[in-house]
Amino acid sequence: MTDFIDSFSDQALVPSWKTTGSRHWAFVIDAAPGCMQDYLDSHFNAPGPDKSPYRYEALSEHNFGILMVTDHPDFACCGEDRDGWDTVAHRELFWQFPAHRYKDSGNGFAREKHDLVWIQPFYFDDNSTVMFASREIIGSEKQMAEIGFEEGTEADDLHLDVAIQGFKTFNPRSRSHLVGVLHIELRQGTDEVDFAQVMDSGEATSRQASERVDLSAFLERKGAPAFLGTWMGTFPALAGKSTAPSSHPATVHIDTLKQYRDAFDMRKAAYRAIIASKATHTQIRNPRFFKGRDVDLAFAWSDTMKEQFTRLFGLDPNDATDKLEKHGFAKLASKMRGDDRKVADWELPITKKEVLFAVAFESDATFEVLETLHTYGAGIFSR
């Protein structure tokens, strides 16, 4: 067992964690068919000398997931024995999708019983302490990033840019520099959508009818109602009409894959473990909903990000269009750092991605590591 010396870093490093006053933006998008199951098969369901007693399957009804952005202004360690005495602030962006986890009965999978868990294969954070703790303790494959962020007083003031140290084009003499990864911006003139009234099947005003058409277009997609039901089932407070804090907590069960022996390619890491954790949101408040068409989302291509974009989202670099800067999207590039050497490079081909639905809300939350479900390779190393 590892003993940690009491220090500020220790307080922020070791879960459980708590965050207060965190702000979240969730953007519903879809991935190409097969991407989610391919990830589960190559990472969680991979065959080996000590096969996992679990099998993971993406929800067959859809290929939808959530691109989540969270701003944590007050983040600290918590728990019975380790109540944080100092806090850190950080921002994170991750891609998550729901999956069913089945228990192997020994004679096939007991498909009549399953657990709903969320998988997070695409993850960025702008705080090195949180990134290290997430990677080394719970296994989240977080990457260090610069996250430029602006939010004004109006609904359409949100603008977020993400950049990482990487290679625009790799060759043996390449030197890493800050390259753009992702851009999100609400279009000028964006208005909020009254979700409760849009979902109501009764009479509607002309504006509500228009909003209902937009949401109906999303709901008419195969599997969209099931996905929305899954998500709203996790966060029932988001479907309410009140802006007051909800007394109903929302618990998100998360399964991650942690490697104990470093390997650049997780699929080739012989010694791995499935870690179960959960995030519990309380005091969920101020939900705001937006039409997907009012959100500009763009992925910026580089040799560093190419594999993740193609494998996780099914994007094709051959479909890339103009550069972000020519669309006026890179206004935060010079604000990320005052040092010119760290200004993000947005001179990259981009692929715009359709957003189907968006919601913003605030909450307090706790994050807990529950257990190690399975350790791959344990049998090998214990012989």
FIKEMI-232808 format. One line per field, with one value per residue (C-alpha): residue number from 1; x, y, z negated. Coordinates in nm, 4 decimals, decimal comma, always signed. Each point is the difference from the previous one (the first is absolute). Example, Ala and Ser with C-alpha at 12.3 -4.5 7.8 and 13.67 -1.06 7.14 Angstrom:
BEGIN
nr <- c(1 2)
c1 <- c(+1,2300 +0,1370)
c2 <- c(-0,4500 +0,3440)
c3 <- c(-0,7800 +0,0660)
REM end
This chain:
BEGIN
nr <- c(1 2 3 4 5 6 7 8 9 10 11 12 13 14 15 16 17 18 19 20 21 22 23 24 25 26 27 28 29 30 31 32 33 34 35 36 37 38 39 40 41 42 43 44 45 46 47 48 49 50 51 52 53 54 55 56 57 58 59 60 61 62 63 64 65 66 67 68 69 70 71 72 73 74 75 76 77 78 79 80 81 82 83 84 85 86 87 88 89 90 91 92 93 94 95 96 97 98 99 100 101 102 103 104 105 106 107 108 109 110 111 112 113 114 115 116 117 118 119 120 121 122 123 124 125 126 127 128 129 130 131 132 133 134 135 136 137 138 139 140 141 142 143 144 145 146 147 148 149 150 151 152 153 154 155 156 157 158 159 160 161 162 163 164 165 166 167 168 169 170 171 172 173 174 175 176 177 178 179 180 181 182 183 184 185 186 187 188 189 190 191 192 193 194 195 196 197 198 199 200 201 202 203 204 205 206 207 208 209 210 211 212 213 214 215 216 217 218 219 220 221 222 223 224 225 226 227 228 229 230 231 232 233 234 235 236 237 238 239 240 241 242 243 244 245 246 247 248 249 250 251 252 253 254 255 256 257 258 259 260 261 262 263 264 265 266 267 268 269 270 271 272 273 274 275 276 277 278 279 280 281 282 283 284 285 286 287 288 289 290 291 292 293 294 295 296 297 298 299 300 301 302 303 304 305 306 307 308 309 310 311 312 313 314 315 316 317 318 319 320 321 322 323 324 325 326 327 328 329 330 331 332 333 334 335 336 337 338 339 340 341 342 343 344 345 346 347 348 349 350 351 352 353 354 355 356 357 358 359 360 361 362 363 364 365 366 367 368 369 370 371 372 373 374 375 376 377 378 379 380 381 382 383)
c1 <- c(+0,0000 +0,1313 +0,0171 -0,0197 +0,1781 -0,2467 +0,0381 -0,2010 +0,0598 -0,1103 -0,3273 -0,0857 +0,1473 -0,1769 -0,3701 -0,2688 -0,0381 -0,2614 -0,0801 -0,2338 -0,1521 +0,1121 -0,1447 -0,0716 -0,0774 -0,1112 -0,0127 -0,1731 +0,1681 +0,0108 +0,2941 +0,0311 -0,1573 +0,2359 +0,2365 -0,1298 -0,0101 +0,3429 +0,1414 -0,1655 +0,1195 +0,3601 +0,0329 -0,2459 -0,0979 +0,3462 +0,0875 +0,2929 +0,1325 -0,2285 -0,3101 -0,2179 -0,3148 -0,1906 -0,1038 -0,0796 -0,2447 -0,0935 -0,3714 -0,1167 -0,2731 +0,2321 +0,3485 -0,0592 +0,2300 +0,0671 +0,2884 +0,0150 +0,1796 +0,0299 +0,1473 +0,1009 +0,0759 +0,0170 +0,1362 +0,1477 +0,0594 -0,2753 -0,0897 -0,0131 +0,3768 +0,1196 -0,2047 +0,1729 +0,1392 +0,0748 -0,1522 +0,1008 -0,1845 -0,0027 -0,1929 -0,0607 -0,1515 -0,0903 -0,1966 -0,2235 -0,2510 -0,2217 +0,0628 -0,1446 +0,2315 -0,0940 +0,1277 +0,1373 -0,1826 +0,2512 -0,2484 -0,0419 -0,1070 -0,3034 -0,1459 -0,3207 +0,2025 +0,2353 +0,1324 -0,0118 +0,3418 +0,1590 +0,3264 +0,2332 +0,2700 +0,0770 +0,1070 +0,1817 +0,0858 +0,1881 +0,1322 +0,3032 -0,0781 -0,3508 +0,1248 +0,2683 -0,2411 -0,2578 +0,2472 +0,1936 -0,2800 -0,3224 +0,1373 -0,1692 +0,2073 +0,0134 +0,2221 +0,1481 -0,1550 -0,0368 -0,3695 -0,0895 -0,3404 -0,2343 -0,3529 -0,1827 -0,3373 -0,1988 -0,0929 +0,2133 +0,3221 +0,1436 +0,3272 +0,2445 +0,3237 +0,2174 +0,3650 +0,2737 +0,3723 +0,0255 +0,1109 -0,1703 +0,1932 +0,2320 +0,3474 +0,3126 +0,1089 -0,3367 -0,0221 -0,3256 -0,1913 -0,3469 -0,2494 -0,3731 -0,2238 -0,3596 -0,2155 -0,3497 -0,1957 -0,3639 -0,1100 -0,0910 -0,3675 -0,0422 -0,3003 -0,0692 -0,2643 -0,2780 +0,0593 -0,3017 -0,2423 +0,1662 -0,0463 -0,3626 -0,2368 -0,2632 -0,0627 +0,3043 +0,0805 +0,1549 +0,3473 -0,0570 -0,1313 +0,3183 +0,2142 -0,2049 +0,0741 +0,3741 -0,0124 -0,2290 +0,2598 +0,2444 -0,2546 -0,0921 +0,3512 +0,0285 +0,0735 -0,0234 -0,2992 +0,1723 +0,3202 -0,1804 -0,1929 +0,3242 +0,1601 -0,3029 -0,0468 +0,3428 -0,0676 -0,3747 +0,0470 +0,0870 -0,3488 -0,1685 -0,1305 +0,1579 +0,3326 +0,0231 +0,2521 -0,1347 -0,0148 +0,0357 +0,3633 +0,1206 +0,2497 +0,2148 +0,1764 +0,3276 +0,2299 +0,3564 +0,2976 +0,3196 +0,3416 +0,2590 +0,2836 +0,0545 -0,0813 -0,0597 -0,2773 -0,2486 -0,1119 +0,3458 +0,0348 +0,0245 -0,0738 -0,3226 -0,2976 -0,3649 -0,0772 -0,3581 -0,0743 -0,2939 -0,0740 -0,2960 -0,1465 -0,2028 -0,1570 -0,0561 -0,1227 -0,0514 -0,0492 +0,0086 -0,0703 +0,1163 -0,0776 +0,2826 +0,0013 +0,0981 +0,3308 +0,3155 +0,2194 +0,3205 +0,2834 +0,3463 +0,2132 +0,3626 +0,2126 -0,0309 -0,3811 -0,0652 -0,0253 -0,2344 -0,2309 -0,0250 -0,0298 -0,2278 -0,2257 +0,0357 +0,1155 +0,1867 +0,2901 -0,0871 -0,3236 +0,1854 -0,0817 +0,1428 +0,2027 -0,1595 +0,1682 -0,1696 -0,3346 +0,0867 +0,0003 +0,3506 -0,0424 +0,1088 +0,3255 +0,2015 -0,1695 +0,1075 +0,3505 +0,1729 +0,3150 -0,0062 +0,1735 -0,3052 -0,2672 -0,2068 +0,0424 -0,3433 +0,1353 -0,1405 -0,2656 -0,3279 -0,3024 -0,3241 -0,2190 -0,3755 -0,1247 -0,3413 -0,0914 +0,1718 -0,0586 +0,1804 -0,0428 +0,1747 +0,0540 +0,2045 +0,1465 +0,2098 +0,2148 +0,0781 +0,2020 -0,2091 +0,2086 +0,2282 -0,2303 +0,2712 +0,3769 +0,1298 +0,3368 -0,0233 +0,0069 +0,3148 +0,1928 -0,1087 +0,1293)
c2 <- c(+0,0000 +0,3444 +0,2608 +0,3627 +0,2791 +0,2680 +0,2954 +0,2322 -0,2213 -0,3019 +0,1694 +0,0546 -0,3271 -0,2782 -0,0752 +0,0350 +0,3489 +0,2698 +0,2955 +0,2880 +0,2514 -0,1915 +0,1021 -0,2533 +0,0175 -0,3219 -0,0339 -0,3053 -0,1255 -0,3306 -0,2174 -0,2120 -0,3474 -0,2473 +0,2507 -0,0548 -0,3787 -0,0100 +0,1950 -0,2316 -0,3109 +0,1189 +0,1327 -0,1708 -0,3195 -0,0837 -0,3701 -0,1054 -0,2699 +0,1223 +0,1231 +0,2499 -0,1407 +0,2905 +0,0889 +0,3547 +0,0806 +0,3386 +0,0728 -0,1519 +0,2590 +0,2908 +0,1410 +0,3121 +0,1323 +0,3169 +0,2404 +0,1487 +0,3176 +0,0756 +0,2965 -0,0884 +0,3184 -0,1771 -0,3563 -0,1918 -0,3336 -0,1228 -0,3019 -0,1255 -0,0058 +0,2559 +0,3175 +0,2426 +0,3103 +0,1774 +0,0051 +0,0171 +0,1261 -0,1818 -0,0478 -0,3243 -0,1191 -0,3604 -0,2212 -0,2567 -0,2564 -0,2537 -0,3736 -0,3140 -0,2067 -0,3680 -0,2565 -0,3213 -0,2880 -0,2532 -0,1390 +0,3118 +0,3463 +0,0594 +0,2551 +0,0369 +0,1793 +0,2869 +0,3200 +0,3330 +0,1651 +0,2938 -0,0327 +0,3006 -0,0716 +0,3622 +0,2311 +0,3321 +0,1977 +0,3259 -0,0831 -0,2291 -0,1172 -0,1108 -0,1548 -0,2015 -0,1184 -0,1007 -0,1988 -0,1653 -0,0740 -0,0603 -0,0549 +0,2809 +0,0560 +0,3751 +0,2164 +0,3311 +0,2889 +0,3741 +0,0811 +0,3551 +0,0901 +0,2978 +0,0347 +0,3306 +0,1007 -0,0904 -0,3461 +0,0351 +0,1031 -0,3508 -0,0635 -0,2804 -0,1000 -0,3007 -0,0410 -0,2488 -0,0483 -0,2039 -0,0269 +0,1643 -0,2346 -0,2581 -0,0838 -0,1154 +0,3617 +0,1341 +0,2143 +0,0149 +0,3242 +0,1082 -0,1215 +0,0596 -0,2987 +0,1062 +0,3106 +0,0590 +0,3214 +0,1009 +0,2016 +0,3638 +0,0511 -0,3427 -0,0277 -0,2576 -0,2662 -0,0725 -0,3742 -0,0844 +0,1798 -0,1367 -0,3538 +0,0702 -0,1367 +0,2661 +0,3273 +0,2171 +0,3564 +0,0586 +0,0153 -0,3183 -0,1702 +0,0970 -0,1291 -0,3190 -0,0558 +0,0327 -0,2456 -0,2318 -0,0209 -0,1321 -0,2339 -0,1463 -0,1359 -0,3706 -0,0564 +0,3674 -0,0408 -0,2930 +0,1977 +0,3070 -0,2228 -0,1568 +0,3376 +0,1663 -0,3103 +0,0701 +0,3733 +0,0290 +0,3525 +0,1210 -0,0806 +0,2146 +0,3525 +0,1506 +0,1834 -0,0638 -0,2610 -0,3533 -0,2217 -0,3101 -0,1088 -0,1325 -0,2861 -0,0829 -0,3382 +0,0050 -0,2857 +0,0824 -0,2071 +0,0564 -0,1296 -0,0952 -0,0517 +0,2930 -0,0603 +0,2628 -0,2105 -0,1079 -0,2854 -0,1555 +0,0613 -0,3446 +0,1107 +0,1981 +0,0317 +0,0995 +0,2648 +0,0794 +0,3483 +0,2339 +0,3710 +0,1206 +0,3400 +0,1906 +0,3453 -0,0192 +0,3432 +0,2518 -0,2419 +0,1698 -0,1694 +0,0886 -0,1175 -0,1952 +0,2141 +0,3005 -0,1609 +0,0108 -0,3027 -0,0612 -0,2529 +0,1176 -0,2611 -0,0703 -0,3134 -0,0079 -0,0119 -0,1909 -0,3488 +0,1091 +0,1886 -0,2906 -0,2834 +0,1646 +0,2132 -0,1493 +0,3308 -0,0008 +0,2426 -0,0023 +0,1792 +0,2863 +0,3492 +0,3450 +0,1149 +0,1342 +0,3372 +0,0787 -0,0510 +0,2354 -0,2828 +0,0413 +0,3213 -0,1739 -0,1296 +0,3024 +0,0077 -0,3456 +0,1226 +0,3347 -0,1743 -0,0045 -0,3370 -0,1488 +0,1505 -0,2835 -0,0874 +0,0037 -0,0100 -0,3491 -0,1703 -0,0377 -0,2243 +0,1510 -0,2341 +0,0297 +0,0525 -0,1553 +0,1453 +0,2046 +0,0702 +0,2035 -0,0338 +0,0507 -0,2466 -0,1089 -0,3475 -0,2701 -0,2547 -0,3370 -0,3020 -0,3079 -0,3081 -0,1829 -0,2252 -0,2028 +0,0040 -0,1292 -0,1694 -0,0574 -0,3736 +0,0280 +0,2116 -0,2037 -0,3317)
c3 <- c(+0,0000 +0,0889 -0,2773 +0,1110 -0,1879 -0,1053 +0,2360 +0,2204 +0,3038 -0,2010 -0,0882 +0,3662 +0,1209 -0,1866 +0,0556 -0,1158 +0,1477 -0,0386 +0,2198 -0,0793 +0,2360 +0,3077 +0,3362 +0,2732 +0,3714 +0,1686 +0,3787 +0,1467 +0,3170 +0,1833 +0,0969 +0,3107 -0,0387 -0,1605 -0,1633 -0,3519 +0,0203 +0,1664 -0,2934 -0,2526 +0,1851 +0,0334 -0,3549 -0,2372 +0,1835 +0,1332 -0,0226 -0,2147 -0,2297 -0,2779 +0,1751 -0,1823 -0,1655 +0,1547 +0,3493 +0,1107 +0,2765 +0,1373 -0,0061 +0,3250 +0,0524 +0,0705 +0,0521 -0,2073 -0,2682 -0,1951 +0,0421 -0,3495 -0,1061 -0,3724 -0,1847 -0,3586 -0,1996 -0,3373 +0,0114 -0,2953 -0,1661 -0,2318 -0,2085 -0,3546 -0,0488 +0,2516 +0,0048 +0,2349 -0,1656 +0,3266 +0,3464 +0,3638 +0,3064 +0,3302 +0,3208 +0,1815 +0,3247 +0,0692 +0,2376 -0,1690 +0,1155 -0,1811 +0,0138 -0,1526 -0,2206 -0,0114 -0,2484 +0,1494 -0,1643 +0,1284 +0,2522 +0,2072 -0,0998 -0,2198 +0,2368 -0,1955 -0,2699 +0,0646 -0,1534 +0,1807 -0,0108 +0,1790 +0,1931 +0,0401 +0,2616 +0,0986 -0,2828 -0,0457 -0,3139 -0,0586 -0,3490 -0,0239 -0,3554 +0,0937 +0,3235 -0,1815 -0,2695 +0,2587 +0,2084 -0,2820 -0,2458 +0,1934 +0,3479 +0,1939 +0,3119 -0,0541 +0,2150 -0,1106 +0,1911 +0,0172 -0,0281 +0,0979 -0,1287 +0,0234 -0,1308 -0,0151 -0,1357 +0,3110 +0,1230 +0,3124 -0,1765 -0,0459 +0,1835 -0,0733 +0,1707 -0,0919 +0,0988 -0,0930 +0,0521 +0,3164 +0,3605 +0,2931 +0,2290 -0,1470 +0,1260 -0,1880 -0,0488 -0,1125 -0,3125 -0,1884 -0,0253 -0,1102 +0,2622 +0,0074 -0,0709 -0,0462 +0,0270 -0,1397 +0,0333 -0,0275 +0,3003 -0,0398 -0,0769 -0,1599 -0,2311 -0,2655 +0,0612 -0,2497 -0,0233 -0,2164 +0,2313 +0,3111 -0,1303 -0,0941 +0,2645 -0,0650 +0,1783 +0,0630 +0,0935 +0,3411 -0,1558 -0,1992 +0,3116 +0,1860 -0,2853 -0,0078 +0,3683 -0,0701 -0,2888 +0,1940 +0,2759 -0,2591 -0,1595 +0,3389 +0,0382 -0,0675 -0,3664 -0,0999 -0,2360 -0,1727 -0,0414 -0,1301 -0,2395 -0,1229 -0,0573 -0,1579 -0,2110 -0,1442 -0,0357 -0,0671 -0,1345 +0,3503 +0,1241 -0,2637 +0,0369 -0,3123 -0,0119 -0,3761 -0,1189 +0,0297 -0,3075 +0,2194 +0,0479 +0,3352 -0,0076 +0,3026 -0,0141 +0,1919 +0,1039 +0,0998 +0,1085 -0,2006 +0,1022 -0,2614 +0,2476 +0,2304 +0,3656 +0,2643 +0,1499 -0,2686 +0,2241 -0,0419 -0,3743 -0,1615 -0,3546 -0,0220 -0,2302 +0,0321 -0,2621 -0,1035 -0,1310 -0,0319 +0,0151 -0,2051 +0,0875 -0,2581 -0,0066 +0,3770 +0,1037 +0,2783 +0,2914 +0,3396 +0,3325 +0,3501 +0,3495 +0,1540 +0,3124 -0,2142 -0,0982 +0,2121 -0,0724 +0,1939 -0,0295 +0,1122 +0,1766 -0,0869 +0,0046 -0,3795 -0,0011 +0,3225 -0,1535 -0,2800 +0,2362 +0,2437 -0,2544 -0,2565 +0,2200 +0,3467 +0,1474 +0,3313 +0,0580 +0,3692 -0,0902 -0,1687 +0,1205 -0,0562 -0,2989 -0,3157 +0,0236 +0,3299 -0,1720 -0,2863 -0,2548 -0,1400 -0,1980 -0,3188 +0,1458 -0,1091 -0,3412 -0,1090 -0,0825 +0,0148 +0,1233 +0,3812 -0,0022 -0,1665 +0,2233 +0,1408 +0,3667 +0,1646 +0,3555 +0,0293 +0,2122 -0,1871 +0,0023 -0,1216 -0,2012 -0,0371 -0,3550 -0,0574 -0,3366 -0,2727 -0,3679 -0,2653 -0,3755 -0,3329 -0,2831 -0,2972 +0,0306 -0,1606 +0,1812 -0,1568 +0,1084 -0,0792 +0,0773 +0,2388 +0,2009 +0,1716 +0,0444 +0,3329 -0,0302 -0,3756 +0,0538 +0,2106 -0,2491 -0,3035 +0,1334)
REM end
